[in-house]
């Protein structure tokens, strides 16, 4: 064991002044004794007292003393220092019952384990971009000459994986759909994608009330199967959910929510060789029909919401929870709109639909630029400008936005949906 370090003692200012004061008092007393009385004893005593005080002061100043021993720092458990810090990308996995939810984008040292001992070996972390390649989550059809499709996440989103909107299209069958996953529900993006894709593949599931009530719970089962068989095991080292994952099971039961807007061009019953746009809506995504008036577009129809003030915070939605299937039949809206070749049909999710209505009412010009948009980069720039309200009109709400621009083609026998 080594000795503690030695440090020089220092005299405090108060002690210094006390010693000096006593020495001066001794000198004064000696002088008084010399002038006023017997010199002998009083003078000697005063000088001795002054000398003692000076010697004490010098001794305290120069005598070395031992510094206090340093308190050793508490050792960091090896389990803590060796424990890795994981950066979670994409949706947050549901923790086991009773456990605290994990944090996203964690930076810094991991907290000490509640139970001392070696930390368990972490499960292999999945590729953080796996959701971008998952067909159930992110797959989108490519637009073509007749359809322009645009989708953009919120301004603060790090990637498209965080976007909760989706769309689907089939130009050959003349079917199109947009869906808006509800923030706060459980994994709404794949549910929105499933709804949009199913409308494009089977529009009769949504137009026929009996089929709709029967098929919606089955679609919910597909969503639950993906969550339990793909999503959960991928983020938990291949482990399937078990009896200990009660919180996960509860959240799966609560499920996802999304609004849906589907449009199918069908042969018009009363207008030979003409199309009718058959629109199915649940929620606040909106359908627009525009027709050329010279060089500009003129609004012909809007459905189901025609007034921007009618957009609310809690629209009707389609749920994965089968308990709401009958209610969904009541919330469904269906409308038919006669269209002509060259008309522009617009399918827009809620925030963009409201902004388009505000622009038309307020006499803005940015909505015409959005309808003329030809590239994803141009669309992104227009959305950024609209969110800032740079034209002096009502700004676009910062939300996920999805837009389909469909140019109605000339009627072709055998193309399009049949009633």
N, C-alpha and C positions, 0 to 999 in steps of 0.2 A: 504494500500500500504506500503510495507516495504522500508526502506531507502537503498540506494545503499551501497555497501560494502566500507569500509575505507581501504586505502592502504598508506603506508609510502612513502613520496616523496623522491626521490633520486636526488643528485646534479650531474650534468654532469661533466665529466673531464674538459671541457673548463672553466666552471664557477669556479671550484676549483682553477685552475691555475691562473685565472685573479685575484681572491681575494688574493691569496698568493703573486702574483707579486706586487700588489698595497701595501700590508703591508710591503714588503721588501723595496720598493721605499721610503715609508714614513720613515722607520727607517734610511735609508741612508741619506735622506734630513736632518733629525734631527741631525745626527752625523756631517754632513757638517756644519750645522748652529752652532753647539756647538764649532767646531774647528775654523771656519773662521770668525764668526761674533757674533752679540749679541745673547745671549742665550735665552732670554725671550720668545718672541712671537713665533718665528719660531720653537723652540723646542716643545713648547706646541701644536702648530698646527699640527706638524708632528706626535706626539704621539696620539693626538685625532683622526687624520685621520686613523692611523693604527688600533686603537681600534675599530673604527666604521666598518672598512672593516672586521675585524675578527668577530665582533658581527653579521654582516649581513650574513656572510658565515655559522656561526653556526646556525642561525635562519632558513635559507633555508634548512639546512640539517635535522633539527629535527621537523619542523612544519608539521603535517599531512594534507593531502589534499584528497578530495573525488575522487575515481576512476570513469572513465566514465561509464555511465549506459550501460549494455549489450543490444544489439539489439535483440529482440525476433525473433526466426526462423519462417519463413513462414510456416503456418500449411499445412500438406499434405491433400488434399481433401479426404474425406472418400471414394468417388467413386474410387479413384486410389488405395488406400491401400487395399480395399476389392476386387478389380478386380483380378480374377485368371489368372495365366500364364499357357497357354496350350502348350503342346509339341505335335507337329504334326508328326505323323508317316505315312510313305507311301507317295503317291502323294499329292501335294499341291492343295487344292481346289481353283478354279478360283474365284477371288473376284468380287463383283458387279462392274459395269462400273464406272470408275473414282476413285475407291479406290486403295490404294497401295496394292501390292501383299503381302500375309502373309509370315512371315519368318518361316523357319523350324528349329527345335531344338533350340528354344528360351530359353535363360537362363537369369534370372534377373527380375527386376520389370517392369511391363507393363507400357507403356507411358500413360500420362494423356489423357483422352478423349478430342477431339476437342471441343465438346459442353459440358459445365459444367452441372453437375447434376448426379443423380445416374446412375451407369453403368447397362445396361440391363442384366438380368440373362442369363448366357451362356447356349447354347444348350448342351444337354447331349453328352459327348464325346464318339465316337464309340470305340469299342475294337480295340486297335492299331494293332492287328493281324488279323483283319477281312478279309483282302485281302488274307491271306494265306489259308483261308477256302472257298474263293469264287470260285466256279467251273469255272466261265468264265475267271478268272484271273490266278489262280495258279494250277489248276488240271493238272496232268501229269499221263500218263499211266505207269504202272509198267513194267519194262523190264522182259525178260524171258531167257530161256537157249539159244535161238537163237539170242537175241538182248541185247546188253549192252548199256545203256543210261547214259550219264553224262552231268551235267550242273553246271557251276560255275560262280558266279558274279565277277565283278571287285574286285581288291584287297581292295579298300577302302569302299566297300559296307558293310552296317551293317547287312543285311539279304538278303535272296533270294527274298524278295518282291521287292527289288531294281533292280533285274536282269531283263533285257528287252528281253532276249532270251526265246524261248519256243521250244517244240517239241511235236510230236504225233506219235503213232505207233499202228499198228494192225497186230500182228504176224500171226494170222490165215489168214488174207486176204493178207499178204505179202506187206503191204504198210507202208511207213515211211516218216517222214518229219521233217525238222528243219526250224525255222524262227527266224530272228534277227530284233527286234524292233529298229527303228532308234532313237537314243538319240536326244533330241531337238524337236521331234514331240510330239503330245499330247497323253499321255497314250498308248505307243506303245506295252506294254506287252500283254494286252488282245487281241489286234489286231494280234500280232504274234501267239498267242495261237489259235485264231479263224481260221487263215489261215492254220496252220499246221493241226489242227483237221479236217477242211473241206477237205483238200487234202486226208487225210487218209479215210474219209467217202465217198467222191465223187471225185475220181481222174479225172473223165471225165469232171468235171467243169473246169479243168485246161488244159487238153490235147486238147479239142475241142474249137476252136477259138470262135465260136458263143456262146457256153455255157459259156465260160470264160467272154466274154464281157457282158453277161446278168447277171451272178451270182455275179460278183465282186461288183457292186453297192448294191446288196441285202446284201452281207456280211457287207458292210459299214453301212447299216441301222441297222444291228444287233449290231454293235459296238456303234453306236450313241444311240441306245435304252438302252444299258447297262450303258453308261456314264450318260445319263439324268435321268434314272429311278432307278438306283442302286447307282452308285458312288456319284453323286452330292447330292442326299438326305441323304445318309449315313453320309457324312461329313458336312452337313448343318442342322442337327437336324430334318430330315424328310421333309424339305422344298423342293419342286420341283422348278426348275429354272423358272423364270418369265421374264416379259418384262424389268425389271431393270437389268437383268444379260446379258447385251449386249456383254461384253467382253467374258464371258463364251460361248455365242452363236458363237462369232467369232472364238474362238479357237476350238470349236467343228466342225465348218465348215472347218477350216484348217486341222484338223484331225490327224490321226496317219499314220505312214509309217513303212513298214517292208520288208525285203527281204525274199524270200522263196526258199527252195530246197526240192523237193519231189521225192521219188523213189518208184516205184511199180514193183514187180517181176511179169512179165506176161509170158504166154506160148509163146515160140518162134515160129514164123510163119514158118521158114525154118529149124528148128532143132527139130525134134520130141522129146518129153519128156525132154525138156530143158527149162530153164528160160532165159528171156531177162530182163535186168534192164532198165526200161523206166524212164528217169530222166526229170523232169520239173524244170527249174530254172528261177527266176527273181531276179537279183542282184548278189552278190558276195559270197554267200555260195557255197561250193564246194563238188562235189562227187568224191570219189576215189575208184578204184578197185585194190585190191592186191591179189596176188596168191602166194602160198607157193613155195619157192625155197630152198629146204633143210630145215634148221631150221629157216630161215629168210623169211620175206615178200618181194616180188618184186612188184613194181608198174606196173600195166597193163594199166590203163586209169585214166584220170582226166578230169572233166567237171563241169562248162563251162570254168574255168580259169586254164591254165596249167603252166603259168609263174608267179612267185611271184611278178614280177615287174608290172604286169597288174592290181594289186589291187589298186583302186583309192579311193579318199575320198568321192566321190559322185556317188555311184552305182545306177542303176535303182532300183526302189522300187514299191511295191504295196501300194496304198493309199486308205484311207477310202473316200476321196473326189471323188464323182462319175464323176467329170469332167475329170478325168484321166483314165477312164476305157478303152477307145480306145487306148491310148498310151500304157497301160499295155499289150495289146495284141501284140503290136509291140516289146515290151521289153522281151517277153517270149521266152525262149530257151528250145527246146526239143531234147533229144538224146537217142538213143537205144544202149545198150552195152550187147553183149553176155556174159553170166557168166556160171561158172561151180560150181557144188556142192563143198563146202569147201572154195570157194573164200570169201574174206573179203571185204565187202562194207562199206565205211566210208562216213558219212554225217557230215560236219563240217561247223560251221559259220565262217565268214570271217577271223578274226585274227588267229584262230587256223588253218584254211586251208592254209593261207599264211605261217605260221610257219612250217607246215608239208612239204610244197614244199621247203622251205629254208633248212630244215633238210635233205631232200633227196638229194638236189643239193650239199649241203656242206659236205655230208658224215657223218652227225651226227648220234648218236645212240639213242637219247632220243625219237624219233618218234616211234621206235620199242617198247620201253617200254610203250608208250601211247597206242599203238595198243594191247598190251598184258594186259592192265590194267583190273582188275577184281572187284575193289571196289571203292566206292566214296571217301574214305579216301586216297587211293593210287592215285587216279586221282587228288585230291586236292593238294597232295604233289608234284606230277609231274608238275602240272601247275605252282605252286609256284617256282619250280626250273627252269622251262622254262622261266618264266618272268625275272628271274635274269640272264639268259644266262650262267649258271654255267659250261656248257660243252664247252665254248669258241666259240659257233656258234651264229647266229642271235637270239636275245632274242624274246620271245613271247610278243606281245603288250598287255598292261594291259587293257583288254576289257572283257565283258561277253563272255563266251565260251560255246558252246554246241556241243556234239559229240554223234553220234549213230554209233555203231559197229555191223554190221549185218553179220552173217555167213550164206552164201547161203545154204539152205537145199537141200537134194535130191528132184528131181521133184516128185510132188504128184498130181495126177489128181484131179481137183476140188479145189485145193489150189492155191491161187494167183489170181491176177486180170486177166481179159480177155480183149482183145483189142476191 
